[in-house]
Amino acid sequence: MPARTAPPKDPVWIEHDGDRILAERGEPLAVALLAADRVLLARSPKLHRPRGPYCLRGACDGCLARVDGQPNVMTCMREAHGGEQIETQNVIGSRGVDLMEATDYLFPRGIDHHKLFAGVRGVSSLVQSFARRVAGLGKLPDAVVDPQSSSPLRVDVLIVGSGRAGLAVAAGLGSYRVMLVDDWIALGGNLALRDPSALDAALSGIENTQALPATTIVSLSREPGPGIAALCVDASGARLVLPRVVVLATGCHDHIPAFGENDLPGLFSARAALKLQHAGVHLGKRVALVGEGLAADALAQTPDSEFLRFSEAEVVRCSGRGRVRALVHLDGQRERRVSVDCVVSEGPGAPAFELAAQAGAKVRHTSAGFVPVCDASGQVAPGVFAAGSVIQNAVTSAQVATAVRQVLASVLE
């Protein structure tokens, strides 16, 4: 079971479903809950299947909860400051015993409420009303949020993503007005997990850059035009950023394993497991590592844990009631069950191409997923460049920075 390796250095108290939980100030709420062995945090909207954090980077629904009266908060992206009231949402009963989980047993192949009893007079409307009541993602917020005024922010370059590629591009842009954003609560991306000393050096090279963690670019648009408009959201609200050039260093989404019960709480991506390790959270005495990669290899060196290595092709399914308790794998032609505290999965990630596509980039499908098509300078669309693993490192960050400087020189002359 997950547990802290040492007491918090700057402890604060948070509350989860009425229970007080000790947290480290500044850590994600989801990490604090996992450290207290609260692996099941949410329920799926329709079948009410148990959900837990998988990615710890705001890309799955496993940590959604109601926080201080606000529904659908990604608790992996919200820092603990003390006093937060966290409640499980979308349940009838409790987090562990949700009465509506019965739908998962009644409809083991899933339920399509759009077709169920459709057209049957008197029954169809009742089914639709029932479906709307039991599904969904929480109730409305406790308080109405007042609208806020905001004026557009103009910058020379907007860089999305603060991993190795994003930081390298920022370092190559000299005295231009550069805004670098990352939706994680700290800068660095994978670099912070795999090489913290290299991160310190990279951050020292962007002293003139406006670096904003916990900031998400929701969309890129060519409206109202001309040029690109980025909708930027952070804790203070939303605002419009109008950059002359955009650089996308958005990296890759975590690999999703293709075996049974891959949505059970207690299954983590290797990147999420590394984040927990860096936060001082011990994953358990026996951990199954599925797949291969740098993160999995680093985790396998963790003391006080037994790591069982499997290829993804060997794994049949996860097993457990409400959370992972075991892994079922093939041993020759036979299935064997091995008890584990959690499962960690690593594999090739799919490029995070979505913002590039919004900006007008063409994409091609590869074995890695959809990859934005770029030219020799890293340009994927007019005024938009990409760097790093989102374009499978087809162009170096230095080449991208050089191309961006040339564009800015022609625009500003």
DRENLOLUM-569251 format. One record per residue (C-alpha): residue number from 0; x negated, y negated, z negated. Coordinates in steps of 0.001 Angstrom, whole numbers, plus 500000, padded with zeros to 6 digits. Example, Ala and Ser with C-alpha at 12.3 -4.5 7.8 and 13.67 -1.06 7.14 Angstrom:
DRENLOLUM-569251
(0; (487700; 504500; 492200));
(1; (486330; 501060; 492860));
This chain:
DRENLOLUM-569251
(0; (500000; 500000; 500000));
(1; (498782; 496428; 500646));
(2; (497323; 494668; 497612));
(3; (494950; 491821; 496808));
(4; (491287; 492629; 496385));
(5; (490920; 489760; 493879));
(6; (493238; 487314; 492087));
(7; (494004; 484051; 493941));
(8; (491462; 481273; 493353));
(9; (494114; 478552; 493571));
(10; (497318; 480351; 492556));
(11; (500833; 479073; 493110));
(12; (504203; 480720; 492595));
(13; (506749; 481317; 495321));
(14; (510106; 483067; 495082));
(15; (511311; 485894; 497306));
(16; (514909; 487094; 496956));
(17; (514901; 485938; 493338));
(18; (511535; 487479; 492389));
(19; (508459; 485376; 491585));
(20; (505425; 486159; 493762));
(21; (501876; 484954; 493182));
(22; (500304; 483320; 496250));
(23; (497061; 481628; 497227));
(24; (497666; 477960; 497978));
(25; (497432; 477391; 501715));
(26; (497790; 480994; 502825));
(27; (500733; 482003; 505050));
(28; (503838; 482938; 503108));
(29; (503961; 486270; 504959));
(30; (500448; 487106; 503753));
(31; (501469; 486413; 500161));
(32; (504493; 488681; 500540));
(33; (502432; 491464; 502113));
(34; (499878; 491152; 499329));
(35; (502752; 491865; 496931));
(36; (503557; 495015; 498964));
(37; (506650; 493431; 500492));
(38; (506259; 494944; 503936));
(39; (509922; 494952; 504947));
(40; (510805; 491280; 505366));
(41; (513528; 491078; 508002));
(42; (516238; 492889; 509934));
(43; (516772; 493044; 513678));
(44; (519725; 490903; 514850));
(45; (522036; 493576; 516264));
(46; (521189; 497038; 514905));
(47; (519798; 495718; 511601));
(48; (516692; 497877; 511861));
(49; (513973; 497072; 509279));
(50; (511332; 494632; 510461));
(51; (507930; 493605; 509138));
(52; (505103; 491367; 510358));
(53; (503189; 492834; 513289));
(54; (501152; 489987; 514786));
(55; (500916; 487278; 512069));
(56; (500711; 484658; 514810));
(57; (504330; 483689; 515441));
(58; (504839; 485999; 518419));
(59; (507197; 488605; 516905));
(60; (510344; 488486; 514771));
(61; (509065; 490632; 511918));
(62; (508585; 487887; 509337));
(63; (511624; 485678; 509980));
(64; (513262; 484513; 506761));
(65; (515215; 481645; 505256));
(66; (512822; 479237; 503516));
(67; (514108; 476393; 501327));
(68; (517501; 476568; 503026));
(69; (516092; 476612; 506579));
(70; (516853; 479765; 508614));
(71; (514580; 481581; 511071));
(72; (511294; 480385; 509602));
(73; (508257; 482325; 510785));
(74; (506712; 482914; 507381));
(75; (503377; 483839; 508977));
(76; (503130; 480235; 510216));
(77; (504207; 478450; 507006));
(78; (501606; 477685; 504336));
(79; (502303; 478370; 500688));
(80; (502238; 475206; 498581));
(81; (504179; 476528; 495602));
(82; (507885; 476560; 494810));
(83; (509090; 477902; 498191));
(84; (512408; 479726; 498009));
(85; (512313; 482616; 500499));
(86; (515454; 484616; 501220));
(87; (516065; 487603; 503464));
(88; (518588; 486693; 506151));
(89; (520936; 488631; 508411));
(90; (521793; 491307; 505827));
(91; (524954; 492536; 504149));
(92; (523678; 493853; 500856));
(93; (519969; 493465; 500213));
(94; (516666; 493459; 502037));
(95; (516076; 497135; 501282));
(96; (519676; 498333; 501552));
(97; (521475; 496575; 504378));
(98; (524965; 498027; 504865));
(99; (524956; 497012; 508517));
(100; (522030; 499363; 509165));
(101; (524805; 501905; 509687));
(102; (525094; 500566; 513242));
(103; (521678; 502032; 513969));
(104; (522957; 505485; 512993));
(105; (526316; 505155; 514742));
(106; (524661; 504010; 517977));
(107; (521253; 505767; 518089));
(108; (520845; 504855; 521777));
(109; (521669; 501213; 521139));
(110; (524879; 499270; 521491));
(111; (526001; 497037; 524325));
(112; (528810; 495001; 522766));
(113; (529437; 493351; 526141));
(114; (530785; 496658; 527476));
(115; (532082; 498357; 524322));
(116; (535889; 498567; 524681));
(117; (535647; 495824; 527293));
(118; (538997; 495209; 528974));
(119; (541009; 497172; 526396));
(120; (543868; 494889; 525438));
(121; (543916; 493982; 521750));
(122; (540700; 495852; 521010));
(123; (538200; 493995; 523166));
(124; (538649; 490667; 521349));
(125; (538332; 492343; 517933));
(126; (535074; 494044; 518935));
(127; (533651; 490782; 520259));
(128; (534591; 488950; 517055));
(129; (533078; 491705; 514898));
(130; (529863; 491724; 516944));
(131; (529462; 487978; 516554));
(132; (529913; 488216; 512799));
(133; (527436; 491012; 512095));
(134; (524730; 489912; 514545));
(135; (522702; 486747; 514631));
(136; (519743; 485267; 512842));
(137; (520938; 483635; 509662));
(138; (523350; 480932; 508616));
(139; (523062; 477250; 509426));
(140; (520600; 475155; 507377));
(141; (521722; 473938; 503955));
(142; (521081; 470311; 504894));
(143; (521508; 468325; 508089));
(144; (518206; 467132; 509513));
(145; (518366; 463469; 510449));
(146; (517163; 462584; 513959));
(147; (513749; 460952; 514152));
(148; (512454; 458420; 516627));
(149; (509281; 459208; 518500));
(150; (507217; 457436; 521136));
(151; (505186; 459305; 523777));
(152; (501534; 459929; 522983));
(153; (499113; 459434; 525873));
(154; (495796; 461302; 525966));
(155; (493227; 462094; 528610));
(156; (493153; 465851; 527995));
(157; (495450; 468216; 526131));
(158; (493810; 471554; 525267));
(159; (496145; 474331; 524108));
(160; (494328; 476956; 522064));
(161; (491362; 476552; 519714));
(162; (489543; 479831; 520259));
(163; (486097; 480164; 521785));
(164; (487208; 478959; 525243));
(165; (489242; 475983; 524037));
(166; (486501; 474774; 521707));
(167; (483862; 475133; 524428));
(168; (485900; 473030; 526872));
(169; (486515; 470380; 524208));
(170; (482783; 470227; 523454));
(171; (482083; 469539; 527122));
(172; (484403; 466546; 527469));
(173; (482247; 463956; 525727));
(174; (483990; 460714; 524793));
(175; (487306; 461276; 526557));
(176; (490477; 461185; 524451));
(177; (490984; 464878; 523821));
(178; (493823; 466427; 521840));
(179; (493322; 470092; 520914));
(180; (496271; 471994; 519426));
(181; (496749; 475484; 518048));
(182; (499944; 476941; 516636));
(183; (498052; 478876; 513941));
(184; (497625; 477099; 510607));
(185; (493833; 477015; 511056));
(186; (491569; 476447; 514050));
(187; (489373; 479081; 515637));
(188; (491548; 481883; 517004));
(189; (489693; 485189; 517311));
(190; (486404; 483394; 516749));
(191; (487403; 482678; 513148));
(192; (488002; 486387; 512580));
(193; (485005; 487865; 514343));
(194; (482247; 485260; 513973));
(195; (482942; 482567; 511331));
(196; (479416; 481148; 511583));
(197; (479880; 480597; 515330));
(198; (483162; 478843; 514549));
(199; (481415; 476371; 512238));
(200; (478950; 475535; 514998));
(201; (481736; 475172; 517578));
(202; (483767; 472852; 515339));
(203; (480748; 470639; 514754));
(204; (480621; 470063; 518501));
(205; (484101; 468547; 518733));
(206; (483864; 465795; 516127));
(207; (485456; 463240; 518484));
(208; (488375; 465541; 519331));
(209; (491805; 465147; 517748));
(210; (492229; 468730; 516524));
(211; (495706; 469718; 515309));
(212; (496370; 473154; 513812));
(213; (499939; 474309; 513081));
(214; (501046; 472529; 516242));
(215; (502915; 474235; 519064));
(216; (503344; 473211; 522677));
(217; (506862; 474404; 523352));
(218; (506965; 473515; 527035));
(219; (505121; 471906; 529923));
(220; (507228; 469982; 532407));
(221; (506802; 467694; 535376));
(222; (509845; 465722; 534246));
(223; (510288; 462807; 533869));
(224; (507093; 462519; 535947));
(225; (504757; 461687; 537405));
(226; (502249; 464080; 535906));
(227; (502718; 466616; 533123));
(228; (504738; 466169; 529942));
(229; (504163; 468467; 526956));
(230; (506750; 468930; 524213));
(231; (504722; 469160; 521011));
(232; (506223; 470441; 517734));
(233; (504653; 470346; 514276));
(234; (505847; 470054; 510679));
(235; (506830; 466414; 511194));
(236; (509065; 467150; 514162));
(237; (508814; 466960; 517953));
(238; (507114; 464449; 520190));
(239; (506203; 464061; 523835));
(240; (502532; 464173; 524820));
(241; (501587; 462736; 528205));
(242; (498110; 464003; 529172));
(243; (496244; 463267; 532372));
(244; (494919; 466844; 532388));
(245; (496006; 470008; 530580));
(246; (493663; 472902; 529742));
(247; (495283; 476174; 528729));
(248; (493107; 478384; 526533));
(249; (496073; 480364; 525229));
(250; (494360; 483752; 525102));
(251; (496280; 487017; 525008));
(252; (499279; 488458; 523222));
(253; (498656; 491374; 520881));
(254; (498841; 494853; 522366));
(255; (502151; 496659; 521745));
(256; (501682; 500423; 521336));
(257; (503916; 502740; 523364));
(258; (504978; 505412; 520892));
(259; (508068; 506182; 518851));
(260; (509161; 504012; 515914));
(261; (506661; 501326; 516874));
(262; (508856; 498707; 515183));
(263; (508605; 500077; 511629));
(264; (507258; 497702; 508984));
(265; (503720; 498658; 508135));
(266; (502482; 498728; 511733));
(267; (500073; 495846; 512358));
(268; (498098; 494625; 515320));
(269; (494344; 494847; 514783));
(270; (494121; 491057; 514896));
(271; (496764; 490769; 512149));
(272; (494948; 493379; 510066));
(273; (491731; 491353; 510351));
(274; (493601; 488249; 509195));
(275; (494817; 490157; 506148));
(276; (491303; 491380; 505468));
(277; (489927; 487821; 505669));
(278; (492694; 486728; 503293));
(279; (491558; 489301; 500735));
(280; (494423; 491748; 501274));
(281; (493550; 495459; 501115));
(282; (495648; 497447; 503596));
(283; (495715; 500682; 501650));
(284; (493767; 503784; 500750));
(285; (494477; 505584; 504032));
(286; (494899; 503653; 507262));
(287; (495517; 505010; 510759));
(288; (493603; 503120; 513475));
(289; (495190; 503658; 516880));
(290; (493207; 502582; 519931));
(291; (489788; 501020; 520323));
(292; (488312; 497528; 520264));
(293; (486154; 495083; 518350));
(294; (488792; 494381; 515694));
(295; (489435; 498060; 515014));
(296; (485699; 498731; 514789));
(297; (485288; 495877; 512313));
(298; (488167; 497154; 510190));
(299; (486716; 500656; 510124));
(300; (483756; 499276; 508132));
(301; (486015; 498159; 505262));
(302; (485060; 499870; 501996));
(303; (487524; 501588; 499667));
(304; (489706; 502788; 502560));
(305; (489823; 505963; 504612));
(306; (490322; 505196; 508281));
(307; (491745; 507853; 510591));
(308; (491006; 507177; 514270));
(309; (493446; 508171; 517017));
(310; (493814; 507376; 520684));
(311; (497210; 505979; 521629));
(312; (497857; 509045; 523811));
(313; (497583; 511272; 520712));
(314; (500262; 509443; 518729));
(315; (503862; 510642; 518947));
(316; (505521; 508256; 516494));
(317; (505365; 506464; 513192));
(318; (507438; 507967; 510426));
(319; (509089; 506569; 507332));
(320; (512257; 505205; 505817));
(321; (512177; 501410; 506013));
(322; (508368; 501325; 506369));
(323; (505502; 503422; 507682));
(324; (504736; 506397; 505477));
(325; (503119; 508730; 507978));
(326; (501877; 509107; 511533));
(327; (502886; 512018; 513733));
(328; (500187; 512972; 516235));
(329; (499337; 515748; 518649));
(330; (496825; 518397; 517656));
(331; (496518; 520376; 520851));
(332; (500092; 521344; 521680));
(333; (501365; 520978; 518111));
(334; (502648; 517953; 516279));
(335; (501062; 517164; 512943));
(336; (502119; 514663; 510312));
(337; (499544; 512758; 508283));
(338; (500465; 510470; 505399));
(339; (499146; 506901; 505720));
(340; (499688; 503567; 503995));
(341; (499857; 501665; 507278));
(342; (499048; 501899; 510984));
(343; (496826; 499437; 512873));
(344; (497026; 499272; 516655));
(345; (494527; 497810; 519104));
(346; (494515; 497761; 522874));
(347; (494207; 495371; 525796));
(348; (496297; 492265; 525212));
(349; (498532; 490697; 527840));
(350; (497533; 487158; 528936));
(351; (499689; 484399; 527426));
(352; (500605; 483013; 530850));
(353; (503957; 481407; 530012));
(354; (502864; 477764; 529761));
(355; (500872; 478094; 532980));
(356; (503957; 479400; 534782));
(357; (506018; 476497; 533406));
(358; (503474; 474091; 534867));
(359; (503844; 475645; 538301));
(360; (501019; 478199; 538348));
(361; (501321; 481291; 540495));
(362; (500787; 484563; 538664));
(363; (499627; 487978; 539799));
(364; (500362; 491281; 538115));
(365; (497359; 493315; 537009));
(366; (496718; 496197; 534652));
(367; (496332; 493560; 531909));
(368; (499705; 491937; 532666));
(369; (500599; 488722; 534461));
(370; (497531; 486557; 535041));
(371; (497645; 482928; 536298));
(372; (495953; 482526; 539669));
(373; (493133; 479971; 539491));
(374; (490606; 478500; 541903));
(375; (486832; 478429; 541428));
(376; (487133; 475532; 538957));
(377; (489836; 477158; 536803));
(378; (492683; 475025; 538166));
(379; (496009; 476874; 538127));
(380; (498309; 473970; 539123));
(381; (497883; 470246; 539868));
(382; (496387; 468677; 536743));
(383; (496392; 472011; 534879));
(384; (493348; 474210; 534211));
(385; (492933; 477480; 532328));
(386; (489994; 478999; 530491));
(387; (489150; 482185; 528630));
(388; (491052; 485449; 528475));
(389; (494326; 483997; 529785));
(390; (492650; 484079; 533219));
(391; (490545; 487118; 532253));
(392; (487446; 484887; 532013));
(393; (487427; 484415; 535790));
(394; (485791; 480993; 535294));
(395; (483476; 479867; 532510));
(396; (484494; 477184; 530037));
(397; (481565; 475051; 531207));
(398; (482885; 475167; 534782));
(399; (486336; 474132; 533581));
(400; (484918; 471238; 531543));
(401; (482928; 470035; 534566));
(402; (486010; 470151; 536791));
(403; (488101; 468277; 534220));
(404; (485469; 465542; 533938));
(405; (485493; 465147; 537730));
(406; (489291; 464804; 537774));
(407; (489233; 462235; 534975));
(408; (486445; 460268; 536669));
(409; (488504; 459996; 539854));
(410; (491672; 459045; 537967));
(411; (490067; 456470; 535689));
(412; (487769; 454754; 538173));
